[in-house]
Structures are given as structure tokens and as C-alpha cells.
Amino acid sequence: KSQQKRNANSIWPFLKKCLLVFIMDRLRMFLTNCIRVIEGIDQGVLYCDVSKDILLISMTALMFRLAYYSQWLLSESLNNLVGLGFEGQAKKERCVCSALSDADIWTLETTNKISEFTRTWNKTTADWLRRMVFQRSKVHPLLATFAFSAWWHGLHPGQVFGFVLWACSVKADYYVHHYIMPLTKKSRLLLIVYKVFTWIQTRLITAYILIAVELRTLAYVLMMCRSACILSPVMYMLVLVAMCIVSQHH
């Protein structure tokens, strides 16, 4: 009887996720049209205009993220429909079907930590990489994990660049939050500024990485290196270099 009830309740998560997939697909098409309009305004000086540059890269990355979210939700909804991913019973006998979830959209869009974004992005694969590569690597496990990911994706120039940048950004992000966050606890205003700044940094750096990985080619990597968004990863790379120098002196 409980199995029948579970199967009956699984139709609701399926329908809700299918509706969300449809909405995100429409939004992705809208973003695609907006990007074409922005590109057509003044294509010759597009990458000299900082506001257009940031807007275009942010919208392109959001378009890619929506495509991933749609795929993950569709896969998750099909798993729920056949009874997979069941975690238990919540209040009012409502099924909780998120054991095979890859798309914690709220966390991915609101986090101000690149490390948390990394752990949440494609969560089942991230958990698998943690078990198979990170926990087994004796030398530079973080770099080894991202190197394996780059190899898994095909070692295209954009993917190598993106995954190396991703690994360095995660390490730099750790230093930023470990050393700077305690300094902001005495002032509510400083804490708000810190969270807003790190959220913007997380948005821009992950957008930069995602586009580099998706577009793959060296030409696109060089084009993105001329964009205004290069300042965000450069800032974190400087933090990483500075912390490495400090640690060597100590």
C-alpha cells in the first residue's frame, strides 16, 4: 500500500518539474533573442563597452545555465516518475524525491561562494568526482579533480582554460572567505558589502568559466580575455598568488 501511495504521489513532482522545464525553456529562448538584439546594436565596439560586455556575458551564461537546469530537472522528473530518488515522507504524507537531484537552482543562483557553487553544480557528478578523484589523490587533489574533468570533457582549449581557472578560483575563494569574512562581522554594513561583492564575483567568474567551457575554442578564449569580465578572475588570481607568497614566507 505504501508503495502504491509513493507511486501515486510521484506524479506531482514530475508534473511540477516538467512545468518548470517548460518555463525555463521559454526564458532561454527569450534570452537568446535578447542576446541577438544586443549584438546587433553595435557589434564593432561591443567589447569596448563595459556595460554591454558584462550584460552580454552574464546573459549568455544564464542561457547556458538554464539549459543545464532544464536537462537536470527533466532527468530528475523521469527518475521520480518511475520511483527513483525517493528520500522519505515529509509532512502530510508528501513524498520527498530529491536523492538524485542535480539542480539546486536556488543555491546555485544565490550563493556568494564559488566552492559552494562547485559542490552544488551537477551534484551527483560532483559527489562522484569527490569520491573517485579528490579523496584518492595524494598530490594536489583539487587540481587533479579539475584536470580529470577537463580530460573527461575532451581537453578542448576552452575547457582546459575553464577548468584550470575554476580550480584556481575555488582555492582563491577559500582564502577570501577564510580571511576576509571574519573582518566584516563587527559591522553590518561591511558584511552586506562583502556578501554583495562576493556574490557578484561568483556570478561573473562562474559565467566566465561556463562560457569558456561551452564555447571550447581558443578563439573564444582569446576574445573573452579581451572582455571586461576578465577583471573578476584576475582579482582572484592575484589573491591566490599573494596567499601563496605569504605561505612560502611563513
C-alpha positions as CSV (number, residue, x, y, z in Angstrom):
1,K,0.0,0.0,0.0
2,S,2.8,2.4,0.9
3,Q,4.5,1.6,-2.5
4,Q,1.2,2.4,-4.3
5,K,0.9,5.7,-2.4
6,R,4.5,6.6,-3.2
7,N,4.0,5.9,-6.9
8,A,0.8,8.0,-6.9
9,N,2.5,10.9,-5.2
10,S,5.4,10.8,-7.5
11,I,3.3,12.2,-10.4
12,W,3.1,15.6,-8.7
13,P,6.9,16.2,-8.6
14,F,7.0,15.0,-12.2
15,L,4.4,17.5,-13.3
16,K,5.8,20.4,-11.4
17,K,9.3,19.8,-12.7
18,C,8.0,19.5,-16.3
19,L,6.2,22.8,-15.9
20,L,9.4,24.4,-14.6
21,V,11.4,22.9,-17.6
22,F,8.9,24.5,-20.0
23,I,9.1,27.9,-18.3
24,M,13.0,27.8,-18.3
25,D,13.0,26.8,-22.0
26,R,10.8,29.8,-22.8
27,L,13.1,32.0,-20.8
28,R,16.1,30.6,-22.6
29,M,14.6,31.4,-25.9
30,F,13.8,34.9,-24.7
31,L,17.4,35.4,-23.6
32,T,18.7,34.1,-27.0
33,N,16.6,36.8,-28.8
34,C,17.8,39.5,-26.4
35,I,21.5,38.5,-27.0
36,R,21.0,38.7,-30.7
37,V,19.4,42.2,-30.3
38,I,22.3,43.4,-28.1
39,E,24.9,42.0,-30.5
40,G,23.2,43.8,-33.4
41,I,23.2,47.2,-31.8
42,D,26.9,48.0,-32.3
43,Q,28.8,44.8,-32.9
44,G,32.0,46.6,-33.8
45,V,32.6,48.2,-30.4
46,L,30.7,45.6,-28.3
47,Y,33.7,44.6,-26.3
48,C,34.8,48.1,-25.8
49,D,31.6,48.9,-23.9
50,V,32.0,47.6,-20.3
51,S,28.3,47.6,-19.5
52,K,27.4,45.8,-22.8
53,D,30.2,43.4,-22.2
54,I,29.2,42.4,-18.7
55,L,25.5,42.2,-19.7
56,L,26.2,40.1,-22.8
57,I,28.4,37.6,-20.9
58,S,26.0,37.4,-18.0
59,M,23.0,36.7,-20.2
60,T,24.9,34.1,-22.3
61,A,26.0,32.3,-19.1
62,L,22.4,32.4,-17.8
63,M,21.2,30.9,-21.1
64,F,23.7,28.1,-20.7
65,R,22.7,27.5,-17.0
66,L,19.0,27.4,-17.9
67,A,19.8,24.7,-20.5
68,Y,21.6,22.7,-17.8
69,Y,18.8,23.2,-15.3
70,S,16.2,22.0,-17.8
71,Q,18.2,18.9,-18.6
72,W,18.8,18.0,-14.9
73,L,15.1,18.7,-13.9
74,L,13.8,16.6,-16.8
75,S,16.1,13.7,-15.9
76,E,15.1,14.1,-12.2
77,S,11.4,14.2,-13.0
78,L,11.7,11.0,-15.1
79,N,13.5,9.3,-12.2
80,N,10.8,10.4,-9.8
81,L,8.1,9.1,-12.2
82,V,9.5,5.6,-12.0
83,G,10.1,5.8,-8.3
84,L,13.8,6.6,-8.2
85,G,15.3,9.3,-6.0
86,F,12.8,8.8,-3.1
87,E,14.2,10.2,0.2
88,G,11.3,9.7,2.5
89,Q,7.9,11.0,3.6
90,A,7.5,14.7,4.6
91,K,4.6,16.3,6.4
92,K,1.1,15.5,5.2
93,E,2.4,12.3,3.6
94,R,4.1,14.3,0.8
95,C,7.0,12.4,-0.9
96,V,10.4,13.9,-0.9
97,C,12.1,13.0,-4.2
98,S,15.5,14.7,-4.4
99,A,18.0,12.0,-3.8
100,L,19.1,12.1,-7.4
101,S,18.8,15.9,-7.8
102,D,21.4,17.8,-9.8
103,A,19.6,21.1,-9.8
104,D,19.5,23.1,-6.6
105,I,18.7,26.2,-8.5
106,W,18.2,28.5,-5.5
107,T,21.7,27.7,-4.1
108,L,23.4,28.0,-7.5
109,E,21.9,31.4,-8.2
110,T,22.2,32.9,-4.7
111,T,25.5,31.6,-3.2
112,N,28.4,34.0,-2.8
113,K,30.9,31.2,-2.6
114,I,32.5,29.6,-5.7
115,S,33.3,26.5,-3.6
116,E,29.6,26.0,-2.7
117,F,28.6,26.6,-6.4
118,T,31.1,23.9,-7.4
119,R,29.8,21.4,-4.9
120,T,26.2,22.0,-6.0
121,W,26.7,22.2,-9.7
122,N,25.8,18.8,-11.3
123,K,25.7,17.5,-7.8
124,T,25.6,13.7,-8.5
125,T,28.6,14.0,-10.7
126,A,30.4,16.3,-8.2
127,D,29.8,13.7,-5.5
128,W,31.2,11.0,-7.8
129,L,34.3,13.1,-8.6
130,R,34.8,13.7,-4.9
131,R,34.8,10.0,-4.1
132,M,36.7,8.8,-7.2
133,V,39.3,11.5,-7.7
134,F,39.5,14.1,-4.9
135,Q,39.6,11.7,-1.9
136,R,42.0,9.4,-3.6
137,S,44.5,11.9,-4.9
138,K,47.6,12.3,-2.6
139,V,49.1,15.3,-4.5
140,H,47.0,18.4,-5.3
141,P,43.6,16.7,-5.1
142,L,41.7,19.9,-6.2
143,L,43.8,20.4,-9.3
144,A,43.7,16.6,-10.0
145,T,39.9,16.7,-9.9
146,F,39.5,19.6,-12.3
147,A,42.2,18.1,-14.6
148,F,40.2,14.9,-14.7
149,S,37.1,16.9,-15.5
150,A,38.9,18.7,-18.4
151,W,40.1,15.3,-19.7
152,W,36.6,13.9,-19.4
153,H,35.1,16.8,-21.4
154,G,37.6,16.4,-24.2
155,L,40.6,18.7,-23.5
156,H,39.5,21.4,-25.9
157,P,41.4,24.7,-25.3
158,G,38.4,26.4,-23.8
159,Q,37.7,23.5,-21.5
160,V,41.3,23.3,-20.3
161,F,41.3,27.0,-19.7
162,G,38.0,26.9,-17.9
163,F,38.7,24.0,-15.6
164,V,42.1,25.3,-14.6
165,L,40.6,28.7,-13.9
166,W,37.8,27.0,-12.0
167,A,40.3,25.1,-9.8
168,C,42.3,28.3,-9.1
169,S,39.1,30.3,-8.3
170,V,37.9,27.7,-5.8
171,K,41.2,27.9,-4.0
172,A,41.2,31.7,-4.1
173,D,37.6,31.8,-2.9
174,Y,38.6,29.8,0.1
175,Y,41.2,32.3,1.1
176,V,38.8,35.2,0.5
177,H,36.1,33.8,2.8
178,H,38.5,32.4,5.4
179,Y,40.5,35.6,5.9
180,I,38.1,38.5,4.9
181,M,34.8,37.3,6.3
182,P,35.8,37.5,10.0
183,L,36.8,41.2,9.5
184,T,33.2,42.0,8.4
185,K,31.4,40.6,11.5
186,K,31.8,43.8,13.5
187,S,29.9,45.9,11.0
188,R,26.5,45.0,9.4
189,L,27.2,47.4,6.6
190,L,30.6,45.8,5.9
191,L,29.0,42.3,6.0
192,I,26.4,43.4,3.4
193,V,29.0,44.9,1.1
194,Y,31.2,41.8,1.5
195,K,28.3,39.5,0.6
196,V,27.2,41.6,-2.4
197,F,30.7,41.9,-3.7
198,T,31.5,38.2,-3.4
199,W,28.1,37.3,-4.9
200,I,28.9,39.5,-8.0
201,Q,32.4,37.9,-8.1
202,T,30.8,34.5,-8.0
203,R,28.3,35.4,-10.8
204,L,31.0,36.8,-13.1
205,I,33.7,34.2,-12.6
206,T,31.3,31.3,-13.0
207,A,29.8,33.0,-16.1
208,Y,33.3,33.4,-17.5
209,I,34.2,29.7,-16.8
210,L,30.9,28.4,-18.2
211,I,31.2,30.2,-21.4
212,A,34.8,29.2,-21.9
213,V,34.0,25.6,-21.3
214,E,30.9,25.6,-23.5
215,L,32.4,27.5,-26.5
216,R,35.6,25.4,-26.3
217,T,37.8,27.0,-29.0
218,L,40.9,29.1,-28.5
219,A,39.4,31.9,-30.5
220,Y,36.6,32.4,-28.0
221,V,39.1,32.1,-25.1
222,L,41.2,34.9,-26.5
223,M,38.1,37.0,-27.2
224,M,36.9,36.6,-23.6
225,C,40.4,37.6,-22.3
226,R,39.8,41.0,-24.0
227,S,36.4,41.4,-22.3
228,A,35.8,43.5,-19.1
229,C,34.8,40.3,-17.2
230,I,38.5,39.3,-17.2
231,L,38.9,41.6,-14.2
232,S,36.9,39.3,-11.9
233,P,39.1,36.2,-12.3
234,V,42.3,38.3,-12.4
235,M,41.4,39.7,-9.0
236,Y,41.0,36.2,-7.5
237,M,44.2,35.0,-9.2
238,L,46.1,37.9,-7.6
239,V,44.6,36.8,-4.2
240,L,45.8,33.3,-4.9
241,V,49.3,34.4,-5.8
242,A,49.5,36.7,-2.8
243,M,48.5,33.9,-0.4
244,C,51.0,31.5,-2.0
245,I,53.8,34.1,-1.5
246,V,52.7,34.7,2.1
247,S,52.6,31.0,2.9
248,Q,56.0,30.5,1.5
249,H,57.5,33.2,3.7
250,H,55.9,31.7,6.8
